[in-house]
Amino acid sequence: MLCEASIDREIALINRFVAAAVIAWLTAVPLAYANSAAAPGRFAPNFSLKDLNGKVRHFSDYRGKLVIVNFWATWCPPCRMEIPSMERAYEKLKNRGFVILGIDVGENWSSVAPFAEQMKMKYPVLLDRNSTVSRKWGMIGLPTSYVIDPHGRVVDVLVGGRNWLNPKLQALLKQLLPRAPGPATSLRRPATGSG
């Protein structure tokens, strides 16, 4: 009996420890993003990174568009899993003011370029070789996607892989797309017949 009671106490202790760890993690993740430079509600920090062709891309060049900044790596299984749906979402919405910036974290051109070609990634793929941008943005796991509205504000932070063709996610993206300007209106009164 004594031995069984001891085991029960240990299991209860382990369960409390696991529960405390889960609660700590659930509160730490939002707090980590709340304190980051790219927290929801804040303006996204600017950056400059080279793409796979060696061209420097500036985040500020995409102002006025709905931007997904997706931090990923070639070795990350959830990243690999979400890339095909991300590419299809990009192809579907790119002519409506939508862009994805796929930022590879910590790898070099020789490993990323062949992977991007194999995966048929047509959206811009940028290299954050020293992880300076991912740290500045407060990224804590791969993949992490930041949804940035056309005004440059962080709308949401999505941690983990997802299906970018999911109807709810597509509806959110379409809702955030930049509005096309309507026809020009004039405040002048129309001219009347005889003059």
Buried (B, 14 or more C-beta within 10 A) or exposed (E): EEEEEEEEEEEEEEEEEEEEEEEEEEEEBEEBBEEBEBBBEBEBBEBEBBBBEEEEBEBEEBBEBBBBBBBBBBEBEBBBBBBBBBBEBBEBBBEEBBBBBBBBBBBEBEEBBEBBEEBEBEBBBBBBBEEEBBBBBBBBEBBBBBBBBBEBEBBBBBBEBBBBEEEEBBEBBEEBBBEEEEEEEEEEEEEEEEE
